[in-house]
């Protein structure tokens, strides 16, 4: 079992920046792909960005060039740096850990990001 704790959400004006953090309860980066998802009110939960166990990153088109996913193995933390935020980025953001060798999938509790003037 893995618990994921997210932090860093909040209210920001359009064009601003936020950095989300996700800390797993144990060291898992060598065996899990880590992702950020988001869910806006009344919409489905969508994938935003992934960093694989090997360090490869992927992004949904709508955030390319604005968001950066990264991880710090020493701090056991995954980050989502969000720049040039837009009102349409408003959502609850969830951290996800998906095992690559076994069938296991874990979610954090979510952190609210609101982009508004």
Protein Blocks (a to p, Z undefined) as FASTA:
>chain_A
ZZdddehiacddehiacddddddfbdfklmcccddddddehiacddfbdcdfkopacddf
klgokaccdddfklopacdddehiafklgccdddddddfkbccddddebjaddddZZ
